[in-house]
Amino acid sequence: MSDTKTMIDLSALPDIDLNIGPASARASQRVVVAMSGGVDSSVAAALVKRAGYDTVGVTLQLYDHGEAISRKGACCAGQDIHDARTVAAGLDIPHYVLDYESRFRESVMDEFVDSYLAGNTPIPCIRCNETVKFRDLLGMAKELGAVAMVTGHYIATRRGADGWEMHRPVDLARDQSYFLFSTTQEQLDFLRFPLAELTKDEIRDFAGQLGLVVAEKPDSQDICFVPNGDYAGVIKRLRPDCSLPGEILHMDGSVLGQHQGVLHYTVGQRRGLGVAVGDPLYVVSIDADARQVIVGPREALARQKILLSEVNWLGGDASQALDVRVRIRSTSEPAAAQITLTGAGQAEIHLATAEEGVSPGQACVFYAADEERLLGGGWIASTALS
């Protein structure tokens, strides 16, 4: 059997500094790397090992292996655990698999279902980062004696006058700041993101040079526990009694038809409404308690005022209204807006230009005027035209 210590030559990698002490102390500084089994976290682990830190890899088992193994394009599945273990062996670092199935179910999957059935449009990837990864796994890393935890996220952190700041990465096409808005100052003090200054192409090149088995592995797609984007199917499996019928109403109050459960609809949806009146109709709002789906013309989707809850603010003093840039969906470009923090984790956003399809349950993430620094974000609680 070959010696795993000589299997992978890391000399081609840059020597990163995680800013947790002098270089001479790295060998005694334990760093836990969250390894999902993908190319990003694998190269992140290699960079930490190359820098000389006492590197430990950890992979989470988030749902049943039997179901997950057969799914392509999902993270934290059975094949991913195998790939992470293989990479860790090649890097000659200890590797642990933590069974977080029950935590993931309670903190992410159940919340996803409850939010959908309440007529909202949830983003479970944010909740996963917020709870299972940056709360539970981070706590475990500290119990293992680590001085820092590294992930393969594309986000940058820097020390500022008021503490750690979050900034968008060099590779804006891979920017994950939208999904990390709820990361707290305390967590930022412990987290490190070594991919911030690298592009995806550079990451894959490094993986190829190292001969990692994940070098050409496709990126994970969609929500990990929702195969083929079938949200309704997952919700029905977790809540078999959820498909309660109700009415499809026009904004003018007229009944246009019946539906088989609000879980089949999201704000802004046009196709698959099951009604036709000549002019195109869109889902304008959902009243889950009354089991009503309200539809109307496209112009009725415009929203300019957004009320937020569970706001995480990383922008320093905000005693007055501030001009910011905001993203109300992960794929949109930051848009001009004004934010007023109203206290108790709440904020009010006024968009300079009305946006369509702003849905409760989604995230609104704020940036500085230059669109580079992440100032925080919150969950959309309600919206209005002005």
Backbone hydrogen bonds, N-H to C=O, Kabsch-Sander energy under -0.5 kcal/mol:
donor,donor_aa,acceptor,acceptor_aa,energy
4,T,2,S,-0.6
6,T,3,D,-1.9
7,M,4,T,-0.9
8,I,4,T,-0.6
8,I,90,G,-0.6
9,D,7,M,-0.5
10,L,8,I,-0.7
13,L,10,L,-1.8
16,I,14,P,-1.0
25,A,22,P,-1.8
26,R,23,A,-1.5
28,S,25,A,-1.5
29,Q,26,R,-1.8
30,R,28,S,-0.7
31,V,54,D,-2.4
32,V,148,A,-2.0
33,V,56,V,-3.2
34,A,32,V,-0.5
34,A,150,V,-2.7
35,M,33,V,-0.8
35,M,58,V,-2.9
36,S,34,A,-0.7
42,S,38,G,-1.4
43,V,39,V,-2.2
44,A,40,D,-2.2
45,A,41,S,-2.0
46,A,42,S,-1.9
47,L,43,V,-2.5
48,V,44,A,-2.0
49,K,45,A,-2.5
50,R,46,A,-2.8
51,A,47,L,-1.7
52,G,49,K,-1.4
53,Y,48,V,-1.6
54,D,26,R,-0.9
54,D,29,Q,-1.9
55,T,53,Y,-1.4
56,V,31,V,-2.3
57,G,94,P,-2.9
58,V,33,V,-2.6
59,T,96,Y,-2.9
61,Q,98,L,-3.0
62,L,60,L,-0.7
62,L,76,C,-0.8
68,A,64,D,-2.3
69,I,65,H,-3.0
71,R,68,A,-1.8
72,K,70,S,-0.5
76,C,36,S,-0.8
81,I,77,A,-2.0
82,H,78,G,-1.9
83,D,79,Q,-2.6
84,A,80,D,-2.7
85,R,81,I,-2.2
86,T,82,H,-2.2
87,V,83,D,-2.5
88,A,84,A,-2.5
89,A,85,R,-2.1
90,G,86,T,-2.0
91,L,87,V,-1.9
92,D,88,A,-0.6
92,D,89,A,-0.8
93,I,88,A,-2.2
96,Y,57,G,-2.3
98,L,59,T,-2.6
98,L,96,Y,-0.5
100,Y,61,Q,-2.0
100,Y,98,L,-1.1
104,F,100,Y,-2.9
105,R,101,E,-2.5
106,E,102,S,-2.3
107,S,103,R,-3.0
108,V,104,F,-2.1
109,M,104,F,-2.0
110,D,105,R,-3.0
112,F,108,V,-2.2
113,V,109,M,-2.3
114,D,110,D,-2.7
115,S,111,E,-2.3
116,Y,112,F,-2.3
117,L,113,V,-2.6
118,A,114,D,-0.9
119,G,116,Y,-1.8
120,N,115,S,-2.4
121,T,360,P,-2.3
126,I,123,I,-1.1
127,R,123,I,-1.2
128,C,124,P,-2.4
129,N,125,C,-2.0
130,E,126,I,-2.5
131,T,127,R,-2.3
133,K,128,C,-2.4
134,F,129,N,-2.5
135,R,131,T,-1.2
136,D,131,T,-2.6
137,L,132,V,-2.1
138,L,133,K,-1.3
139,G,135,R,-1.6
140,M,136,D,-2.0
141,A,137,L,-2.4
142,K,138,L,-1.7
143,E,139,G,-1.8
144,L,140,M,-1.6
145,G,142,K,-1.6
146,A,141,A,-2.2
147,V,30,R,-3.1
148,A,30,R,-0.8
149,M,190,F,-2.3
150,V,32,V,-2.9
151,T,192,R,-1.5
155,I,153,H,-1.2
156,A,167,H,-2.9
158,R,165,E,-2.1
160,G,163,G,-2.9
163,G,160,G,-1.2
165,E,158,R,-3.5
166,M,374,L,-0.7
167,H,156,A,-3.3
168,R,372,E,-2.8
170,V,196,A,-2.7
171,D,198,L,-0.6
172,L,170,V,-1.4
174,R,171,D,-1.7
175,D,172,L,-1.0
176,Q,154,Y,-2.2
179,F,176,Q,-0.6
180,L,177,S,-1.4
181,F,178,Y,-0.7
183,T,180,L,-1.9
188,L,184,T,-2.4
189,D,185,Q,-1.4
190,F,187,Q,-1.5
191,L,187,Q,-1.8
192,R,149,M,-2.2
196,A,193,F,-1.4
198,L,195,L,-1.8
203,I,199,T,-2.2
204,R,200,K,-2.5
205,D,201,D,-2.2
206,F,202,E,-2.6
207,A,203,I,-2.4
208,G,204,R,-2.3
209,Q,205,D,-2.6
210,L,206,F,-2.1
211,G,207,A,-0.7
211,G,208,G,-0.7
212,L,207,A,-2.3
215,A,212,L,-1.7
217,K,214,V,-1.5
221,Q,73,G,-3.1
226,V,223,I,-2.0
229,G,226,V,-1.5
230,D,227,P,-1.8
231,Y,229,G,-1.7
234,V,230,D,-1.7
235,I,231,Y,-2.5
236,K,232,A,-2.6
237,R,233,G,-1.8
238,L,234,V,-2.1
239,R,235,I,-2.6
242,C,239,R,-2.0
244,L,242,C,-2.3
246,G,259,H,-1.6
247,E,291,R,-0.8
248,I,257,G,-2.8
249,L,247,E,-0.6
249,L,293,V,-2.5
250,H,254,S,-2.9
251,M,295,V,-1.5
253,G,250,H,-2.5
256,L,248,I,-3.0
256,L,254,S,-0.5
257,G,248,I,-1.2
259,H,246,G,-2.4
264,H,261,G,-1.7
265,Y,262,V,-2.0
268,G,283,V,-3.0
269,Q,266,T,-2.0
273,L,270,R,-0.6
277,V,279,D,-0.5
279,D,277,V,-0.7
282,Y,296,G,-2.7
283,V,269,Q,-2.4
284,V,282,Y,-0.7
284,V,294,I,-2.7
285,S,294,I,-1.6
287,D,292,Q,-2.8
288,A,118,A,-0.5
288,A,286,I,-0.8
291,R,287,D,-0.6
291,R,288,A,-0.5
292,Q,287,D,-2.5
293,V,247,E,-2.4
294,I,285,S,-2.4
294,I,292,Q,-0.6
295,V,249,L,-3.1
296,G,282,Y,-2.0
300,A,297,P,-1.5
301,L,298,R,-2.2
302,A,299,E,-1.1
303,R,355,E,-2.4
304,Q,384,A,-2.0
305,K,384,A,-2.5
306,I,349,I,-2.5
307,L,382,S,-2.6
308,L,347,A,-3.0
309,S,379,W,-2.5
311,V,345,G,-2.6
312,N,377,G,-3.0
313,W,311,V,-0.6
314,L,312,N,-0.5
314,L,375,L,-3.3
315,G,375,L,-0.6
322,L,339,I,-2.5
324,V,322,L,-0.5
324,V,337,A,-2.6
325,R,367,Y,-2.2
326,V,335,A,-2.7
327,R,365,V,-2.4
332,S,329,R,-1.3
335,A,326,V,-2.9
337,A,324,V,-2.2
338,Q,350,H,-1.8
339,I,322,L,-2.7
340,T,348,E,-2.1
342,T,340,T,-0.6
342,T,346,Q,-1.5
343,G,346,Q,-0.8
346,Q,343,G,-1.0
347,A,308,L,-1.3
348,E,340,T,-2.4
349,I,306,I,-3.1
350,H,338,Q,-2.4
351,L,304,Q,-3.1
351,L,349,I,-0.5
352,A,336,A,-2.3
353,T,336,A,-0.5
355,E,303,R,-2.7
358,V,301,L,-0.6
359,S,357,G,-0.7
361,G,380,I,-2.5
362,Q,359,S,-1.8
364,C,378,G,-2.8
365,V,327,R,-2.5
366,F,376,G,-2.4
367,Y,325,R,-3.0
368,A,373,R,-2.3
371,E,368,A,-2.6
374,L,166,M,-2.7
375,L,366,F,-2.5
375,L,373,R,-0.5
376,G,366,F,-1.0
377,G,312,N,-1.8
378,G,364,C,-2.2
379,W,309,S,-2.8
380,I,362,Q,-3.2
381,A,307,L,-3.0
382,S,307,L,-1.4
384,A,305,K,-2.2
